[in-house]
Amino acid sequence: MSNDFINSRTQAYNQRNQDKTTLSLRLSIKEDLILQELADAWETTRQDIIHDLISEYIIKAWDSQRANDQNQQEKTDHSTATNYFLLNTNSANDIDDHHFMINNQVAAAFEDGYKEKIGRIKKGDYVFLYASGQGIVAYGQACGNVEKTHHYGVDNKTFFQKLDGFVNLDKPIKAKEVKSVLGYSFPFAQTLSQIADGEKLLEHIQKR
């Protein structure tokens, strides 16, 4: 643990206004004692120390990796060849967003900073719709025309493209199966990710 992190924690514990969820964690007796000593010294809790370690290191590293992946994807977006994308349906945050895509047979995004990504998809590109915890549940080919509609009454908050030849899969393609077909790990949690060698995934799905 770096001195910078330790020093920063002494001033950080009054900034805890965001919603939290509970996480169970198994530690050795020694690890628990060390955490408790630090908590006593900083007049905080062990849980808050663990939270800050996750925020300072794991999440920042994840965000950095996602940014690098995004830059790499954008470099290839201008190709005239058919591209393949995986779009997270946002079912983990709002099941209505998921249903909007499935029921209307569209690829969509709903929030500033994310909805604009729909414009990266050009006519003829394949989009696989991925539902968290289920897998790829549907796919189709983008029409190339970005349309806009409201989202919970706010105009133009939803950007979407219709998917031609839409296929709603009876049996979702699990994340593990996707990784096996592609031969590499994949950032399923991202809103929109380009799939290298996506034709392999399409061929696999069509043969099932």
MIZA-959051 format. One record per residue: x, y, z of N, C-alpha, C in turn; residue number from 0. Coordinates in nm, 2 decimals. Each point is the difference from the previous one (the first is absolute). Layout:
n.xx, n.yy, n.zz, ca.xx, ca.yy, ca.zz, c.xx, c.yy, c.zz, i
X, Y, Z, X, Y, Z, X, Y, Z, NUM
...
//
This chain:
n.xx, n.yy, n.zz, ca.xx, ca.yy, ca.zz, c.xx, c.yy, c.zz, i
0.09, -0.12, 0.00, -0.09, 0.12, 0.00, 0.09, 0.12, 0.00, 0
-0.03, 0.10, -0.09, 0.09, 0.12, -0.01, -0.03, 0.10, 0.11, 1
0.10, 0.08, 0.03, -0.02, 0.11, 0.10, -0.10, 0.10, -0.05, 2
-0.01, 0.02, -0.13, -0.09, 0.10, -0.05, -0.15, -0.05, 0.03, 3
-0.02, -0.13, -0.02, -0.13, -0.05, 0.03, -0.04, 0.02, 0.15, 4
0.10, -0.04, 0.09, -0.02, 0.01, 0.14, -0.03, 0.14, 0.05, 5
0.08, 0.10, -0.06, -0.01, 0.14, 0.04, -0.14, 0.05, -0.05, 6
-0.04, -0.04, -0.12, -0.12, 0.05, -0.05, -0.12, -0.05, 0.07, 7
0.01, -0.12, 0.07, -0.12, -0.05, 0.07, -0.03, 0.08, 0.12, 8
0.10, 0.07, 0.06, -0.03, 0.07, 0.13, -0.09, 0.12, -0.02, 9
-0.02, 0.04, -0.13, -0.09, 0.11, -0.03, -0.12, -0.04, -0.08, 10
-0.02, -0.13, -0.03, -0.10, -0.04, -0.09, -0.13, -0.05, 0.06, 11
-0.01, -0.02, 0.13, -0.11, -0.07, 0.05, -0.13, 0.08, 0.03, 12
0.01, 0.13, -0.03, -0.12, 0.08, 0.01, -0.07, 0.02, -0.13, 13
0.04, -0.07, -0.10, -0.06, 0.01, -0.14, -0.06, -0.13, -0.04, 14
-0.11, -0.03, 0.07, -0.07, -0.13, -0.02, -0.15, 0.01, -0.01, 15
-0.04, 0.07, -0.11, -0.14, 0.02, -0.02, -0.07, -0.08, -0.10, 16
0.08, -0.09, -0.08, -0.06, -0.08, -0.10, -0.06, -0.12, 0.06, 17
-0.09, -0.06, -0.08, -0.07, -0.12, 0.05, 0.10, -0.12, 0.00, 18
-0.02, -0.09, 0.09, 0.09, -0.11, 0.03, -0.08, -0.13, -0.01, 19
0.07, -0.11, -0.03, -0.05, -0.14, 0.02, 0.09, -0.07, 0.09, 20
-0.04, -0.12, 0.05, 0.08, -0.07, 0.09, 0.08, -0.11, -0.07, 21
0.12, -0.02, 0.05, 0.09, -0.10, -0.06, 0.06, -0.08, 0.11, 22
-0.01, -0.14, 0.00, 0.06, -0.08, 0.10, 0.14, -0.04, -0.05, 23
0.10, 0.00, 0.10, 0.14, -0.02, -0.04, 0.07, -0.08, 0.11, 24
0.06, -0.11, -0.04, 0.08, -0.09, 0.09, 0.14, 0.05, 0.01, 25
0.05, 0.03, 0.12, 0.13, 0.04, 0.03, 0.07, -0.09, 0.10, 26
0.13, -0.01, 0.00, 0.07, -0.07, 0.11, 0.00, 0.08, 0.12, 27
0.02, -0.06, 0.11, 0.00, 0.07, 0.13, 0.10, 0.12, 0.00, 28
0.12, -0.03, -0.05, 0.10, 0.10, -0.01, -0.04, 0.12, -0.09, 29
-0.06, -0.03, -0.11, -0.05, 0.11, -0.09, -0.10, 0.08, 0.07, 30
-0.09, -0.07, 0.07, -0.11, 0.07, 0.07, 0.05, 0.09, 0.11, 31
0.10, -0.04, 0.07, 0.06, 0.08, 0.11, 0.07, 0.12, -0.06, 32
0.07, -0.02, -0.11, 0.07, 0.12, -0.06, -0.10, 0.10, -0.05, 33
-0.11, -0.04, -0.06, -0.10, 0.09, -0.04, -0.07, 0.07, 0.12, 34
-0.02, -0.07, 0.10, -0.06, 0.06, 0.12, 0.10, 0.11, 0.06, 35
0.13, -0.03, 0.00, 0.09, 0.10, 0.05, 0.00, 0.12, -0.08, 36
0.00, -0.01, -0.13, -0.01, 0.11, -0.09, -0.13, 0.08, 0.02, 37
-0.11, -0.08, 0.02, -0.13, 0.07, 0.02, 0.00, 0.08, 0.13, 38
0.06, -0.06, 0.10, 0.00, 0.08, 0.13, 0.09, 0.12, -0.01, 39
0.11, -0.01, -0.08, 0.09, 0.11, -0.01, -0.06, 0.12, -0.08, 40
-0.08, -0.04, -0.10, -0.06, 0.10, -0.09, -0.15, 0.04, 0.04, 41
-0.04, -0.06, 0.11, -0.14, 0.02, 0.05, -0.10, -0.03, -0.10, 42
0.01, -0.11, -0.06, -0.10, -0.04, -0.11, -0.03, -0.15, 0.02, 43
-0.04, -0.07, -0.10, -0.04, -0.14, 0.01, 0.09, -0.08, -0.10, 44
0.00, -0.13, 0.02, 0.07, -0.09, -0.09, -0.06, 0.00, -0.13, 45
-0.14, 0.00, 0.00, -0.07, 0.00, -0.13, 0.03, 0.12, -0.09, 46
0.02, 0.12, 0.07, 0.03, 0.12, -0.08, 0.14, 0.00, -0.05, 47
0.09, -0.06, 0.07, 0.14, -0.02, -0.05, 0.00, -0.09, -0.13, 48
-0.07, -0.11, 0.01, -0.01, -0.09, -0.12, -0.07, 0.07, -0.11, 49
-0.10, 0.07, 0.02, -0.07, 0.08, -0.10, 0.09, 0.09, -0.07, 50
0.09, 0.07, 0.07, 0.09, 0.10, -0.06, 0.11, -0.07, -0.08, 51
0.05, -0.12, 0.05, 0.09, -0.07, -0.08, -0.05, -0.04, -0.13, 52
-0.13, -0.04, 0.00, -0.06, -0.04, -0.13, -0.02, 0.12, -0.09, 53
-0.04, 0.11, 0.06, -0.02, 0.12, -0.08, 0.13, 0.06, -0.06, 54
0.10, 0.00, 0.08, 0.13, 0.06, -0.04, 0.08, -0.08, -0.09, 55
-0.01, -0.13, 0.00, 0.08, -0.09, -0.08, -0.07, -0.08, -0.10, 56
-0.10, -0.08, 0.05, -0.06, -0.10, -0.10, -0.09, 0.08, -0.10, 57
-0.09, 0.09, 0.05, -0.09, 0.07, -0.09, 0.08, 0.09, -0.09, 58
0.10, 0.07, 0.05, 0.07, 0.09, -0.09, 0.08, -0.08, -0.11, 59
0.05, -0.11, 0.04, 0.07, -0.09, -0.10, -0.10, -0.05, -0.10, 60
-0.12, -0.04, 0.04, -0.10, -0.04, -0.09, -0.05, 0.11, -0.09, 61
-0.02, 0.12, 0.05, -0.04, 0.11, -0.09, 0.11, 0.03, -0.10, 62
0.13, -0.01, 0.04, 0.11, 0.03, -0.09, 0.00, -0.11, -0.11, 63
-0.02, -0.12, 0.03, -0.01, -0.11, -0.10, -0.11, 0.02, -0.09, 64
-0.12, 0.04, 0.05, -0.12, 0.02, -0.09, 0.03, 0.12, -0.09, 65
0.07, 0.10, 0.04, 0.03, 0.11, -0.08, 0.10, -0.04, -0.11, 66
0.10, -0.08, 0.03, 0.09, -0.05, -0.10, -0.07, -0.09, -0.11, 67
-0.09, -0.09, 0.05, -0.08, -0.08, -0.09, -0.09, 0.08, -0.09, 68
-0.06, 0.11, 0.06, -0.08, 0.09, -0.08, 0.08, 0.06, -0.11, 69
0.12, 0.05, 0.03, 0.08, 0.07, -0.10, 0.04, -0.10, -0.11, 70
0.03, -0.12, 0.03, 0.03, -0.10, -0.10, -0.12, -0.03, -0.09, 71
-0.11, -0.01, 0.06, -0.12, -0.02, -0.08, -0.03, 0.11, -0.09, 72
0.01, 0.13, 0.04, -0.03, 0.11, -0.08, 0.09, 0.01, -0.12, 73
0.12, -0.05, 0.01, 0.10, 0.00, -0.11, -0.05, -0.08, -0.11, 74
-0.08, -0.11, 0.03, -0.04, -0.09, -0.11, -0.14, 0.03, -0.04, 75
-0.07, 0.09, 0.06, -0.14, 0.03, -0.03, -0.03, 0.05, -0.14, 76
0.10, 0.07, -0.06, -0.01, 0.07, -0.12, 0.02, -0.10, -0.12, 77
0.03, -0.12, 0.02, 0.02, -0.10, -0.10, -0.13, -0.02, -0.08, 78
0.01, -0.03, -0.13, -0.12, -0.02, -0.08, -0.04, -0.15, 0.01, 79
0.08, -0.08, 0.06, -0.04, -0.14, 0.02, -0.11, -0.01, 0.11, 80
-0.07, -0.12, 0.00, -0.10, -0.02, 0.10, 0.06, -0.01, 0.14, 81
-0.05, 0.07, 0.09, 0.05, -0.01, 0.14, -0.10, -0.07, 0.08, 82
0.05, -0.05, 0.12, -0.09, -0.08, 0.09, 0.01, 0.07, 0.14, 83
-0.11, 0.02, 0.06, -0.01, 0.06, 0.13, -0.08, -0.08, 0.10, 84
0.04, 0.01, 0.12, -0.08, -0.05, 0.11, -0.06, 0.12, 0.08, 85
-0.13, 0.01, 0.02, -0.06, 0.11, 0.07, -0.07, -0.06, 0.12, 86
0.04, 0.06, 0.12, -0.06, -0.04, 0.12, -0.14, 0.06, 0.01, 87
-0.10, -0.08, 0.03, -0.14, 0.05, 0.00, -0.04, 0.08, 0.13, 88
0.09, 0.01, 0.09, -0.02, 0.08, 0.12, -0.10, -0.07, 0.09, 89
-0.02, -0.13, -0.01, -0.11, -0.07, 0.08, 0.04, 0.01, 0.15, 90
0.13, 0.00, 0.03, 0.03, 0.00, 0.14, -0.04, 0.13, 0.07, 91
-0.01, 0.11, -0.07, -0.03, 0.13, 0.05, -0.15, 0.04, -0.02, 92
-0.05, -0.04, -0.12, -0.14, 0.04, -0.03, -0.06, -0.10, -0.10, 93
-0.08, -0.09, 0.05, -0.05, -0.11, -0.08, -0.09, 0.06, -0.12, 94
-0.06, 0.11, 0.02, -0.08, 0.06, -0.10, 0.09, 0.04, -0.12, 95
0.12, 0.04, 0.02, 0.09, 0.03, -0.11, 0.03, -0.13, -0.08, 96
0.02, -0.11, 0.07, 0.01, -0.13, -0.07, -0.12, -0.04, -0.08, 97
-0.12, 0.02, 0.06, -0.12, -0.03, -0.08, -0.02, 0.09, -0.12, 98
0.04, 0.12, 0.02, -0.01, 0.10, -0.12, 0.07, -0.06, -0.12, 99
0.12, -0.05, 0.02, 0.08, -0.05, -0.11, -0.05, -0.12, -0.06, 100
-0.04, -0.10, 0.09, -0.05, -0.13, -0.05, -0.14, 0.02, -0.07, 101
-0.09, 0.07, 0.07, -0.13, 0.02, -0.06, -0.01, 0.08, -0.13, 102
0.09, 0.10, -0.01, 0.01, 0.08, -0.12, 0.10, -0.04, -0.10, 103
0.08, -0.10, 0.03, 0.10, -0.06, -0.08, 0.10, 0.11, -0.05, 104
0.06, 0.06, 0.11, 0.09, 0.12, -0.03, 0.13, -0.02, 0.09, 105
0.10, 0.08, -0.04, 0.12, 0.02, 0.08, -0.01, 0.14, 0.06, 106
0.00, 0.01, 0.13, -0.02, 0.13, 0.06, 0.09, 0.03, 0.12, 107
0.01, 0.13, 0.03, 0.07, 0.05, 0.12, -0.08, 0.12, 0.05, 108
0.01, 0.03, 0.13, -0.09, 0.09, 0.06, 0.05, 0.12, 0.08, 109
0.13, 0.00, 0.02, 0.05, 0.11, 0.09, 0.11, 0.07, -0.08, 110
0.02, 0.13, 0.04, 0.10, 0.08, -0.06, 0.14, -0.06, 0.02, 111
0.08, 0.00, -0.10, 0.13, -0.06, 0.00, -0.01, -0.15, -0.04, 112
-0.12, -0.06, -0.01, -0.01, -0.13, -0.04, -0.09, -0.01, -0.13, 113
-0.11, 0.08, 0.00, -0.09, -0.01, -0.11, 0.07, 0.04, -0.13, 114
0.10, 0.09, 0.00, 0.07, 0.04, -0.12, 0.08, -0.12, -0.07, 115
0.02, -0.10, 0.08, 0.08, -0.12, -0.05, -0.08, -0.07, -0.11, 116
-0.13, 0.01, 0.00, -0.09, -0.06, -0.10, 0.04, 0.05, -0.14, 117
0.05, 0.12, -0.01, 0.04, 0.06, -0.13, 0.13, -0.07, -0.05, 118
0.07, -0.08, 0.08, 0.12, -0.07, -0.05, -0.04, -0.12, -0.09, 119
-0.12, -0.04, 0.01, -0.05, -0.12, -0.07, -0.05, 0.04, -0.14, 120
0.06, -0.06, -0.10, -0.04, 0.04, -0.14, -0.09, -0.10, -0.06, 121
-0.06, 0.03, -0.11, -0.09, -0.09, -0.07, 0.07, -0.13, -0.03, 122
-0.07, -0.11, 0.03, 0.05, -0.13, -0.03, 0.09, -0.07, 0.11, 123
0.03, 0.08, 0.10, 0.08, -0.05, 0.11, -0.09, -0.09, 0.09, 124
0.05, -0.11, 0.05, -0.07, -0.09, 0.09, 0.01, 0.05, 0.14, 125
-0.12, 0.00, 0.07, 0.00, 0.03, 0.14, -0.06, -0.11, 0.08, 126
0.08, -0.05, 0.10, -0.05, -0.11, 0.09, -0.04, 0.07, 0.13, 127
-0.13, -0.03, 0.04, -0.05, 0.06, 0.12, 0.03, -0.09, 0.12, 128
0.07, 0.05, 0.10, 0.05, -0.08, 0.11, -0.08, 0.05, 0.13, 129
-0.06, -0.10, 0.07, -0.07, 0.03, 0.12, 0.08, -0.05, 0.12, 130
0.04, 0.08, 0.09, 0.08, -0.04, 0.11, -0.06, -0.12, 0.08, 131
0.09, -0.10, 0.02, -0.05, -0.11, 0.08, -0.07, -0.11, -0.09, 132
-0.03, 0.04, -0.13, -0.06, -0.10, -0.09, 0.09, -0.03, -0.11, 133
0.05, 0.10, -0.08, 0.09, -0.02, -0.11, -0.06, 0.07, -0.12, 134
0.04, -0.03, -0.12, -0.05, 0.06, -0.12, -0.14, -0.06, -0.02, 135
-0.10, 0.09, -0.01, -0.14, -0.04, -0.01, -0.06, 0.02, -0.13, 136
0.07, 0.09, -0.09, -0.06, 0.03, -0.13, 0.11, 0.07, -0.08, 137
-0.02, 0.01, -0.13, 0.09, 0.07, -0.09, -0.07, 0.04, -0.13, 138
0.06, 0.09, -0.07, -0.05, 0.04, -0.13, 0.10, 0.09, -0.07, 139
-0.03, 0.05, -0.12, 0.09, 0.09, -0.07, -0.06, 0.14, 0.00, 140
0.09, 0.10, 0.03, -0.04, 0.14, 0.02, -0.05, 0.05, -0.13, 141
-0.10, 0.09, 0.00, -0.06, 0.06, -0.12, 0.09, 0.12, -0.04, 142
0.08, 0.06, 0.10, 0.09, 0.11, -0.03, -0.06, 0.13, 0.03, 143
-0.13, 0.01, 0.04, -0.07, 0.12, 0.03, -0.02, 0.02, 0.15, 144
0.06, 0.10, 0.06, -0.02, 0.02, 0.14, -0.12, 0.08, 0.02, 145
-0.10, -0.05, 0.08, -0.12, 0.07, 0.04, 0.01, 0.04, 0.15, 146
-0.09, 0.09, 0.04, 0.00, 0.04, 0.14, -0.15, 0.00, 0.05, 147
-0.01, -0.03, 0.13, -0.13, 0.01, 0.06, 0.02, 0.04, 0.15, 148
-0.11, 0.01, 0.07, 0.01, 0.04, 0.14, 0.05, -0.12, 0.09, 149
0.04, 0.03, 0.12, 0.03, -0.10, 0.10, -0.05, 0.05, 0.13, 150
-0.11, -0.06, 0.05, -0.07, 0.04, 0.12, -0.04, 0.15, -0.01, 151
-0.05, 0.04, -0.12, -0.06, 0.13, -0.02, 0.10, 0.11, -0.04, 152
0.13, -0.04, 0.00, 0.10, 0.10, -0.04, 0.03, -0.02, -0.15, 153
-0.03, 0.10, -0.08, 0.02, -0.01, -0.15, 0.14, -0.03, -0.04, 154
0.01, -0.08, -0.10, 0.13, -0.03, -0.07, 0.10, -0.06, 0.09, 155
-0.04, -0.07, 0.11, 0.10, -0.07, 0.09, 0.03, -0.14, -0.05, 156
-0.08, -0.05, -0.09, 0.02, -0.13, -0.06, 0.05, 0.01, -0.14, 157
0.12, -0.06, -0.03, 0.05, -0.01, -0.14, -0.01, -0.14, -0.04, 158
-0.06, -0.03, -0.11, -0.01, -0.14, -0.04, 0.01, -0.02, -0.15, 159
0.03, -0.12, -0.04, 0.00, -0.05, -0.14, -0.08, -0.12, -0.01, 160
-0.09, -0.01, -0.10, -0.07, -0.13, -0.03, 0.09, -0.10, -0.04, 161
-0.02, -0.13, 0.04, 0.08, -0.11, -0.04, -0.08, -0.09, -0.10, 162
0.05, 0.00, -0.12, -0.06, -0.09, -0.10, 0.03, -0.14, 0.02, 163
-0.09, -0.09, -0.04, 0.03, -0.14, 0.01, 0.01, -0.04, 0.15, 164
-0.08, 0.06, 0.08, 0.01, -0.02, 0.15, -0.03, -0.14, 0.04, 165
0.09, -0.06, 0.08, -0.01, -0.13, 0.05, 0.00, 0.00, 0.15, 166
-0.11, -0.05, 0.06, -0.02, -0.01, 0.14, 0.04, -0.14, 0.04, 167
0.11, -0.02, 0.07, 0.05, -0.14, 0.02, -0.08, -0.07, 0.11, 168
-0.04, -0.12, -0.02, -0.07, -0.08, 0.10, 0.09, -0.03, 0.11, 169
0.13, -0.03, -0.03, 0.10, -0.03, 0.11, 0.11, 0.10, -0.01, 170
0.01, 0.09, 0.10, 0.11, 0.10, 0.00, 0.14, -0.06, -0.01, 171
0.09, 0.07, -0.06, 0.14, -0.04, -0.01, 0.07, 0.05, 0.12, 172
0.04, -0.08, 0.09, 0.06, 0.04, 0.13, 0.14, 0.07, -0.02, 173
0.04, 0.08, 0.09, 0.13, 0.07, -0.01, 0.11, -0.10, -0.02, 174
0.00, -0.11, 0.08, 0.10, -0.10, -0.01, 0.01, -0.06, -0.14, 175
-0.11, -0.02, -0.06, -0.01, -0.05, -0.14, 0.06, 0.10, -0.10, 176
-0.04, 0.13, 0.02, 0.06, 0.10, -0.09, 0.15, 0.00, 0.01, 177
0.05, 0.00, 0.12, 0.15, 0.00, 0.02, 0.06, -0.12, -0.07, 178
-0.06, -0.11, 0.01, 0.05, -0.12, -0.06, 0.01, 0.01, -0.15, 179
-0.11, 0.05, -0.06, 0.00, 0.02, -0.15, 0.10, 0.10, -0.04, 180
0.01, 0.11, 0.07, 0.09, 0.11, -0.05, 0.15, -0.03, 0.04, 181
0.02, -0.08, 0.11, 0.13, -0.03, 0.04, 0.07, 0.11, 0.08, 182
-0.08, 0.09, 0.06, 0.06, 0.10, 0.08, -0.11, 0.06, 0.09, 183
0.04, 0.07, 0.11, -0.10, 0.06, 0.09, -0.06, 0.12, -0.06, 184
-0.12, 0.03, 0.05, -0.08, 0.11, -0.06, -0.06, 0.09, 0.10, 185
0.00, 0.13, -0.02, -0.06, 0.09, 0.10, -0.15, 0.01, -0.01, 186
-0.07, -0.10, 0.05, -0.15, -0.01, -0.02, -0.07, 0.12, 0.07, 187
0.06, 0.06, 0.10, -0.07, 0.10, 0.08, -0.01, 0.14, -0.08, 188
0.09, 0.01, -0.10, 0.00, 0.13, -0.07, -0.13, 0.01, -0.08, 189
-0.04, 0.13, -0.02, -0.12, 0.02, -0.07, 0.01, -0.05, -0.15, 190
0.10, 0.04, -0.07, 0.02, -0.05, -0.14, 0.14, -0.04, -0.02, 191
0.03, -0.12, -0.05, 0.13, -0.04, -0.02, 0.01, -0.07, -0.14, 192
0.11, 0.04, -0.07, 0.02, -0.06, -0.13, 0.06, -0.14, 0.02, 193
-0.04, -0.10, -0.08, 0.05, -0.13, 0.01, 0.09, -0.04, -0.11, 194
0.13, -0.02, 0.03, 0.10, -0.04, -0.10, -0.04, -0.15, -0.04, 195
0.01, -0.03, -0.13, -0.04, -0.13, -0.05, -0.14, -0.04, 0.04, 196
-0.09, 0.11, -0.01, -0.14, -0.03, 0.04, -0.07, -0.09, -0.09, 197
0.05, -0.02, -0.12, -0.06, -0.10, -0.10, 0.01, -0.14, 0.06, 198
0.10, -0.03, 0.09, 0.00, -0.13, 0.06, -0.12, -0.02, 0.09, 199
-0.03, 0.11, 0.08, -0.11, -0.01, 0.09, -0.14, -0.01, -0.08, 200
-0.01, 0.07, -0.11, -0.12, -0.01, -0.08, -0.02, -0.14, -0.06, 201
0.11, -0.05, -0.05, -0.01, -0.14, -0.06, -0.03, -0.10, 0.11, 202
0.05, 0.01, 0.12, -0.03, -0.09, 0.11, -0.14, 0.01, 0.04, 203
-0.06, 0.12, 0.01, -0.14, 0.02, 0.03, -0.09, -0.06, -0.10, 204
0.03, 0.02, -0.13, -0.09, -0.05, -0.11, 0.01, -0.15, -0.01, 205
0.10, -0.06, 0.05, 0.01, -0.15, -0.01, -0.07, -0.07, 0.12, 206
-0.03, 0.08, 0.10, -0.06, -0.07, 0.12, -0.14, -0.05, -0.03, 207
//
